C-alpha cells in the first residue's frame, strides 16, 4: 500500500472519532534481550510517556487524554529564559542564597547575545553590578576590540563560555533545550508551577517565585496576565532582524565602513551597497569588527512579523538568511577588499525587537521619558534614546522619527514595572516589562535588561526571605 493510501486510510479511520495514540507512529521500544514494554520516561532506553487522544469528527482538533505529568524540579526561584535578563536574574537570586532553576529553549546561555549573534551591548556604560562584571569578563577573555569597547563589542563564543562559567560557579541548576508550554496557578492566583516540553517529554516544575525573562512575555501570557502588543489597532510591532558573522576582510582596508569608526560608517556602507545595486531591507547596515578577520553584519529588516506566529517567524527567517547571503555575494562581487568576503554563520534565532508588554504594577510611559523620571524604587537608569525602527518598508526608512517628538531624558525604571499585576509570585525582566510602545523602544536594549534581571532576581529572593509577595516588598533604589 502506498504512503498516500496509508494516509487516506488513517484519515478515514480517525474522522469517525477513533481514539488514536502515538503508538500509530511511534511504538514502544524494548531493550535487547527484554520482552517487556516500558510506559514511562527513560532517557537511557529512549522510552517516553505516550500520548493518547480523540480526533474530532471534523478533524480540526484533538482532545488529548488526561495523563500524569512528572514533577522534575522544585526550587525557590524558577527563571524562564536565559538571555541577558535571565542570566542576571539567576546570578542575583543564587548569590542571595536562593535555589535557582534556569530554563532555556536554546542550546546555550545568552539569548540574543549568543543565539542571536548580537555582538553589541547598548546602554551598558552607566550600569554597575552584574552588567559591569560581565563586561569586565568579556574584556578579559576577548580581543583588542573588546578591550577598546570596554566589553560592549564582544565575541558570541566568548560570551557563551563566560556565561556558562559564572552560572555554574553560582550553583544554579540549568536546563537547556527546554520550552515553556504552560503555567499553573492556585486558587489565590499565585503562580505555583510551569510546564515544559523537551526531549525528556512534558514535565512540571515547582517554585515559590517565577521570573519571566523570555523576552516575549511567554510565561506571563500562559499565567493569564494582561499584556499589550505593538502600536495601533493592528498591533504593529518593530521589525525583526537577522545578524551574521563574516570573514575574509582585512580590518584596515575596510575601516571606513566599520561602525566603531563612527556613525557615518553606516551611511558609507549603504552608499557602497547602492552604487553596486545592493538594496538591503535595513537602510543603516552595520558592520562590526570583532577580532582577527571576524566581523558581524546587521542589514536586514523583516516587517509585520508576529513574535507569536511560528509560521510567520519561519518565513521571516528563511527570507532573512537568503537576503544576507545575497548581500554578501553582492559585496564580494565588488572585488578589492571585499573579494574574499564569506559568511561564517547566520543567527540561529532571528532578532525579535518586540513581543508582549506585560501589565505590571507600574507602567513606564513616554511621559516618564520626556520628564526624565526619577523614582525612589528605580532599578536602573536608562539612557538609550527612543528607537523605533521603521514599521514598514515605505520610503526605506531606518528609524521612524514620528515617535521621537515628545523628547527623552535619562529615566529610572521603577521596580513595580517588573512585578506582574494580575498574578502573584511572578516578576518580569527585559523587554517584556510593563511599559508603553514608545518607552519600550528605549528600555528594550540589553544594557537595561541585565540590571532589570539583577533586580528581579534579588527581589524574588528577598520576598521569600521576608515571606511577602513581590508586590509587597519594600524595594529601595539602594538595592540596585
Buried (B, 14 or more C-beta within 10 A) or exposed (E): EEEEEEEEEBEEEBEEEEEBEBEEEEEBEEEEEEEEEBEEBEEEEEBBBBBBBBBEEEEEEEEEEEEEBEEBBBBBBBBBBBBBBBBBBBBBBBBBEBBBBBBBBBEBBBBBBBBBBBBBBBBBEBBEBBBBBBBEBBBEBBBEBBEEBBBBBBBBBBBBBBBBEBBEEBEBBBBBEBBBBBBBBEEEEBBBBBBBBBEBBBBBBBBBBBBBBBBBBBBBBBBEBBBBBBBEEEEBBBBBBBBBBBBBBEBEEBEEBBBBBEEEBBBBBBEBBEEEEBEBBBBBBBBBBBBEBBBBBBBBBBBBBBBBEEEBBEEBBEBBBEBBBEBBEBBBEBEEBBEEBEBBBBBBBBBBBBBBBBBBBBBBBBEBBBBEBEBEBBBBBBBBBBBBBBBEEEEEBBBBEEBBEEEBEBBBBBBBBBBBBBBBBBBBBBBBBBBBBBBBBBBBBBBBBBBBBBBBBBBBBBBBEEEEBBBEBEBEBEBB
